Amino acid sequence: MSTALARLPYAALLIAAAIFLCVCGIGDAIAAEDDLTFFRIGTGPTATTSYALGTSISAGISKPPHSPACDEAKVCGVPGLIAVAQSTESGFVAVESMVEGDLESAIVTSDIAYWAFSGGGPFANVFPVDDLRIIANLSSFFLHIVVDADSDIQTIHDLEGKRVSLGTEGSGTLTTALNVLYVHELARDRIEESYMKPGPAADALASGLIDAFFHVGALPDQVIRDLSQEVPIRLLSIAPKELEQLYSQYPFITGANAPQETYGFPEATRSVSINAKWVTLAHHSEDLIHKITRALWRGETRRIYERNNLGAGFSDERQAAWSIGIPLHPGAAAFYREAQEERRKNQTMTQGDGSDQNGSENTSLDEPKDEGT
């Protein structure tokens, strides 16, 4: 089974830019020649939501020299910027590559960002990335725990003794899967574990080579959609007791529901949500990150992402500064302060002219609410 990659604007340009970066061996954090700036975005494997986000963002914020002019009232990229999405094996590898100077930024799940900054989890024996900074809190990812519809696996406890793919080493899927197994008192040696990317894991389930797999992705997720068209499948729910344990122990986890209509399953699925974070390092120019953040939210990225990922919603700017204890990059923080002030002024003007008196907007940039409530 394969997942077709969506065509994006600037695709040929971005491929050419990627080739240029490789051939020329640009290893500096940002390479600028003749007012041309390259900004590489590390993502997960090509079949993942983080890769879809990365390709959409790179298209939305890029504006190379000699590109068509745009409407003055519209933000259409950062002048002179070529952003390139580069797939990596995992969020761990993306962060590691960023620290080594091979990437300027990375899109990773919030647990990977949290552990990287604090030096815990998969980073416990490596390093804390104490200069990690947040550009934006992006879309919510849903934890899918997938089994064959005819399987005797009804609960997560039933995974004991089964063949289960937990996601690739160093991935957000793996760390989330291990957190879920932990609160269910299922040690790794009590399952027959493997470590596959989403596509191969789906193929293995369809072929009967594994009994279940964990996958963190958007709602709806293309891998799950494709698999459900090939073989009947179900998603396992997490019980309330274990959900409460997850919430209390891990600050990057919130609750989430996959409604019946998401995949056409007989009932809704109760699981957890892990947000994606676009991260960079503190030394990058405040002016550049400010422009990039502005282009992200006021430009074409949302339209590009939603056009190429049908049914998937893009992020909410009002929650973009949720940072789970990791500092915002100063350039991003400046944009969010400006955006919040702009919303307050607009709200005051709206209320002042007597319209929508009861429609007060929540202008706080707090953490997302539990999606299951």
C-alpha positions as CSV (number, residue, x, y, z in Angstrom):
1,M,0.0,0.0,0.0
2,S,1.3,3.4,-0.8
3,T,0.2,7.0,0.0
4,A,0.3,9.5,-2.8
5,L,2.0,12.7,-2.0
6,A,0.0,15.8,-2.8
7,R,1.3,18.3,-5.4
8,L,2.2,21.6,-4.0
9,P,3.0,25.0,-5.5
10,Y,6.7,25.7,-5.8
11,A,7.4,21.9,-5.9
12,A,10.0,22.1,-8.7
13,L,11.6,25.1,-7.0
14,L,11.8,23.4,-3.6
15,I,13.3,20.3,-5.2
16,A,15.9,22.5,-7.0
17,A,16.7,24.2,-3.7
18,A,17.2,20.9,-1.9
19,I,19.6,19.8,-4.7
20,F,21.4,23.1,-4.4
21,L,21.8,22.7,-0.7
22,C,23.2,19.1,-1.1
23,V,25.5,19.8,-4.0
24,C,26.9,23.0,-2.5
25,G,27.3,21.4,0.9
26,I,25.8,24.4,2.8
27,G,26.3,23.6,6.4
28,D,25.9,27.0,8.0
29,A,22.7,27.6,10.0
30,I,21.4,30.0,7.3
31,A,23.0,30.4,3.9
32,A,22.4,33.8,2.2
33,E,23.9,34.9,-1.1
34,D,22.6,37.7,-3.2
35,D,19.7,38.3,-0.8
36,L,18.7,34.6,-1.0
37,T,18.1,32.8,2.3
38,F,17.6,29.1,2.7
39,F,15.6,27.7,5.7
40,R,15.4,24.0,6.0
41,I,12.5,22.3,7.9
42,G,13.1,18.8,9.2
43,T,10.0,16.6,9.3
44,G,9.1,13.0,9.9
45,P,8.9,10.3,7.1
46,T,7.1,11.2,3.9
47,A,3.9,9.5,4.8
48,T,3.4,11.4,8.1
49,T,1.4,14.5,8.9
50,S,4.5,16.4,10.0
51,Y,5.9,16.0,6.5
52,A,2.6,17.3,5.0
53,L,2.8,20.3,7.4
54,G,6.5,20.8,6.4
55,T,5.8,20.8,2.7
56,S,2.8,23.2,3.1
57,I,4.7,25.6,5.3
58,S,7.8,25.6,3.1
59,A,5.6,26.5,0.1
60,G,3.6,29.1,2.1
61,I,6.6,31.0,3.5
62,S,8.9,30.9,0.5
63,K,9.2,33.9,-1.8
64,P,12.4,33.6,-3.9
65,P,13.7,36.5,-6.1
66,H,11.8,37.1,-9.3
67,S,8.7,35.3,-8.1
68,P,5.4,36.9,-9.0
69,A,4.4,40.0,-7.1
70,C,1.4,39.7,-4.7
71,D,-1.3,41.9,-3.6
72,E,-0.1,44.5,-1.1
73,A,-2.8,43.6,1.4
74,K,-1.7,39.9,1.3
75,V,1.3,38.2,2.9
76,C,2.8,35.8,0.3
77,G,6.0,34.6,1.8
78,V,9.2,36.1,3.1
79,P,11.1,38.0,0.3
80,G,14.3,36.2,-0.6
81,L,13.5,33.1,1.4
82,I,13.5,29.6,0.1
83,A,12.2,27.1,2.7
84,V,12.8,23.4,2.1
85,A,11.0,20.5,3.8
86,Q,13.4,17.6,4.4
87,S,12.1,14.2,5.7
88,T,13.9,12.5,8.5
89,E,13.5,9.1,10.1
90,S,12.1,10.5,13.4
91,G,11.6,13.6,15.5
92,F,14.7,12.7,17.5
93,V,16.8,12.7,14.3
94,A,15.3,16.0,13.2
95,V,16.2,17.7,16.4
96,E,19.7,16.1,16.4
97,S,20.2,17.3,12.8
98,M,19.1,20.8,13.8
99,V,21.6,20.9,16.7
100,E,24.3,19.8,14.3
101,G,23.5,22.6,11.9
102,D,22.1,20.4,9.1
103,L,18.6,22.0,9.6
104,E,17.4,25.4,10.6
105,S,14.1,24.1,12.2
106,A,12.1,21.0,12.7
107,I,8.4,20.0,13.0
108,V,8.1,17.5,15.9
109,T,5.5,16.2,18.2
110,S,5.2,18.1,21.5
111,D,6.6,15.2,23.5
112,I,9.8,15.1,21.5
113,A,10.1,18.9,21.9
114,Y,9.5,18.6,25.6
115,W,12.0,15.8,26.2
116,A,14.6,17.5,24.0
117,F,14.4,20.8,26.0
118,S,14.4,19.0,29.3
119,G,16.9,16.3,28.5
120,G,14.5,13.4,29.3
121,G,12.9,10.6,27.4
122,P,14.8,9.6,24.3
123,F,17.2,12.5,25.0
124,A,18.1,11.4,28.6
125,N,21.5,9.9,27.6
126,V,22.3,12.4,24.9
127,F,21.8,16.1,25.8
128,P,19.2,18.7,26.8
129,V,18.7,21.2,24.0
130,D,18.4,24.2,26.3
131,D,18.5,26.7,23.4
132,L,15.4,25.1,21.8
133,R,12.8,27.6,20.9
134,I,9.2,27.4,19.7
135,I,8.1,29.1,16.5
136,A,4.5,27.8,16.5
137,N,2.2,25.3,18.1
138,L,0.7,23.5,15.1
139,S,-2.0,21.0,14.4
140,S,-3.2,18.3,16.9
141,F,-2.1,14.7,16.1
142,F,-4.4,11.9,17.2
143,L,-3.0,8.6,18.6
144,H,-4.4,5.7,16.5
145,I,-4.1,2.2,18.0
146,V,-5.1,0.1,15.0
147,V,-6.2,-3.6,15.0
148,D,-7.9,-5.9,12.5
149,A,-11.7,-5.6,12.9
150,D,-12.0,-9.3,13.4
151,S,-9.2,-9.4,16.1
152,D,-9.9,-10.6,19.6
153,I,-8.0,-7.5,20.9
154,Q,-10.7,-5.4,22.5
155,T,-8.7,-3.3,24.9
156,I,-5.1,-2.1,25.3
157,H,-4.5,-4.8,28.0
158,D,-5.2,-7.4,25.3
159,L,-2.0,-6.3,23.5
160,E,-0.1,-8.5,25.9
161,G,1.7,-11.2,23.9
162,K,0.7,-9.7,20.6
163,R,2.9,-8.5,17.7
164,V,2.8,-4.7,17.9
165,S,4.5,-1.9,16.0
166,L,5.3,1.0,18.3
167,G,6.5,3.5,15.6
168,T,10.1,4.2,14.6
169,E,12.9,4.6,17.1
170,G,13.1,8.2,18.3
171,S,9.7,9.1,17.0
172,G,6.8,10.8,18.8
173,T,4.7,7.8,18.1
174,L,7.1,5.6,20.0
175,T,7.3,7.8,23.1
176,T,3.5,8.2,23.1
177,A,3.0,4.4,22.7
178,L,5.4,3.7,25.6
179,N,3.5,6.2,27.8
180,V,0.3,4.5,27.0
181,L,1.7,1.0,27.7
182,Y,3.2,2.3,31.0
183,V,-0.1,3.5,32.4
184,H,-1.6,0.1,31.4
185,E,1.2,-1.6,33.3
186,L,2.3,-3.3,30.0
187,A,6.1,-3.6,29.9
188,R,7.8,-3.8,26.5
189,D,8.9,-7.4,27.1
190,R,5.2,-8.4,27.4
191,I,4.5,-7.7,23.8
192,E,6.3,-8.7,20.6
193,E,7.5,-5.3,19.6
194,S,8.6,-3.9,16.2
195,Y,9.5,-0.5,15.0
196,M,7.9,0.5,11.6
197,K,7.0,3.6,9.7
198,P,3.2,4.1,9.3
199,G,3.0,2.8,5.7
200,P,4.9,-0.4,6.3
201,A,3.1,-1.0,9.6
202,A,-0.3,-0.7,7.8
203,D,1.0,-3.1,5.1
204,A,2.1,-5.6,7.8
205,L,-1.3,-5.4,9.6
206,A,-3.1,-6.0,6.3
207,S,-0.8,-9.0,5.6
208,G,-1.3,-10.5,9.0
209,L,2.3,-10.0,10.0
210,I,1.5,-7.9,13.0
211,D,-1.6,-7.7,15.3
212,A,-1.6,-4.0,16.0
213,F,0.2,-0.7,15.5
214,F,0.4,2.7,17.0
215,H,0.3,5.8,14.8
216,V,0.2,9.5,15.7
217,G,-1.3,11.5,12.8
218,A,-4.0,13.9,11.8
219,L,-7.7,13.4,11.9
220,P,-8.4,12.0,9.4
221,D,-5.1,10.4,8.5
222,Q,-4.4,9.2,5.0
223,V,-2.6,6.0,6.1
224,I,-5.6,4.9,8.2
225,R,-8.0,5.9,5.4
226,D,-6.2,3.8,2.9
227,L,-5.8,0.9,5.2
228,S,-9.6,0.9,6.0
229,Q,-10.3,0.6,2.3
230,E,-8.1,-2.4,2.0
231,V,-9.1,-4.4,5.1
232,P,-11.6,-4.0,7.9
233,I,-10.0,-2.3,10.9
234,R,-10.9,-0.9,14.4
235,L,-9.3,1.7,16.7
236,L,-8.8,0.9,20.4
237,S,-10.0,3.5,22.9
238,I,-8.2,4.4,26.1
239,A,-10.3,4.0,29.3
240,P,-11.0,7.0,31.5
241,K,-8.7,5.8,34.4
242,E,-5.7,5.5,32.1
243,L,-6.5,8.8,30.4
244,E,-6.4,10.6,33.7
245,Q,-3.0,9.1,34.5
246,L,-1.7,10.3,31.1
247,Y,-3.0,13.8,31.6
248,S,-1.5,14.0,35.1
249,Q,1.9,12.7,34.2
250,Y,2.6,14.2,30.8
251,P,2.0,18.0,30.2
252,F,2.0,17.6,26.4
253,I,-1.0,15.2,26.3
254,T,-4.6,16.3,26.0
255,G,-7.8,14.2,25.4
256,A,-9.3,13.7,22.0
257,N,-12.2,11.9,20.2
258,A,-12.3,10.5,16.7
259,P,-16.0,10.7,15.8
260,Q,-17.7,7.8,14.0
261,E,-17.8,9.7,10.8
262,T,-14.0,10.3,10.7
263,Y,-13.3,6.9,9.2
264,G,-16.8,5.4,9.1
265,F,-16.3,3.1,12.1
266,P,-19.3,1.9,14.1
267,E,-18.4,4.0,17.2
268,A,-16.3,7.0,18.3
269,T,-12.7,6.4,19.6
270,R,-11.4,8.0,22.8
271,S,-7.7,8.5,22.7
272,V,-5.1,11.3,23.2
273,S,-3.9,14.2,21.2
274,I,-0.3,15.3,20.8
275,N,0.4,18.7,19.2
276,A,3.0,19.3,16.6
277,K,5.6,22.0,17.4
278,W,7.6,23.9,14.9
279,V,10.9,24.5,16.7
280,T,14.2,26.2,16.0
281,L,17.3,27.3,17.9
282,A,17.7,30.6,19.8
283,H,20.5,32.0,17.7
284,H,18.5,32.5,14.6
285,S,17.7,36.2,13.7
286,E,14.7,37.7,15.6
287,D,13.8,39.6,12.4
288,L,13.8,36.5,10.2
289,I,11.8,34.4,12.6
290,H,9.3,37.3,13.0
291,K,8.8,37.4,9.3
292,I,8.5,33.6,9.0
293,T,5.9,33.5,11.8
294,R,3.9,36.3,10.2
295,A,4.0,34.6,6.8
296,L,3.0,31.3,8.4
297,W,-0.2,32.7,9.8
298,R,-1.1,35.5,7.5
299,G,-0.1,33.9,4.2
300,E,-1.1,30.9,2.1
301,T,0.1,28.0,4.3
302,R,-3.4,27.2,5.6
303,R,-5.0,27.1,2.2
304,I,-2.1,25.0,0.8
305,Y,-2.3,22.5,3.6
306,E,-6.1,22.1,3.6
307,R,-6.2,21.9,-0.2
308,N,-3.7,19.1,-0.3
309,N,-4.9,17.2,2.8
310,L,-8.7,17.0,2.3
311,G,-10.7,16.9,5.5
312,A,-7.8,18.0,7.7
313,G,-7.9,21.3,9.5
314,F,-5.0,23.6,10.0
315,S,-3.9,25.1,13.3
316,D,-5.5,28.0,15.3
317,E,-3.3,31.1,15.5
318,R,-4.8,31.9,18.9
319,Q,-3.3,28.8,20.4
320,A,0.0,29.1,18.4
321,A,2.0,30.3,21.4
322,W,1.2,27.3,23.6
323,S,4.8,26.2,24.4
324,I,4.6,23.6,27.3
325,G,7.3,25.4,29.2
326,I,9.7,25.8,26.3
327,P,10.4,29.5,25.5
328,L,9.1,31.0,22.3
329,H,11.7,32.4,19.9
330,P,11.8,36.2,20.5
331,G,10.8,36.8,16.8
332,A,7.8,34.5,17.1
333,A,6.8,36.0,20.5
334,A,6.9,39.5,19.0
335,F,4.5,38.4,16.3
336,Y,2.1,36.8,18.7
337,R,2.0,39.9,20.9
338,E,1.3,42.0,17.9
339,A,-1.5,39.6,16.7
340,Q,-3.1,39.6,20.2
341,E,-3.1,43.3,20.4
342,E,-4.6,43.5,16.9
343,R,-7.4,41.2,18.0
344,R,-8.1,43.2,21.1
345,K,-8.4,46.4,19.0
346,N,-10.7,44.7,16.5
347,Q,-12.8,43.4,19.3
348,T,-13.1,46.8,21.0
349,M,-14.1,48.4,17.6
350,T,-16.7,45.7,17.0
351,Q,-18.2,46.2,20.4
352,G,-18.0,49.9,20.2
353,D,-20.2,50.1,17.0
354,G,-22.9,48.0,18.7
355,S,-22.4,44.8,16.6
356,D,-21.9,41.3,18.0
357,Q,-22.1,42.5,21.6
358,N,-22.3,38.9,22.8
359,G,-19.6,37.6,20.5
360,S,-16.5,38.3,22.6
361,E,-13.5,36.4,21.2
362,N,-11.2,34.4,23.4
363,T,-7.9,36.3,22.7
364,S,-5.8,34.3,25.1
365,L,-3.0,32.2,23.7
366,D,-3.4,29.4,26.2
367,E,-3.0,25.7,25.9
368,P,-5.6,23.8,23.8
369,K,-8.7,22.6,25.6
370,D,-9.4,18.8,25.9
371,E,-10.9,18.0,22.5
372,G,-13.1,15.4,24.0
373,T,-15.1,17.8,26.0
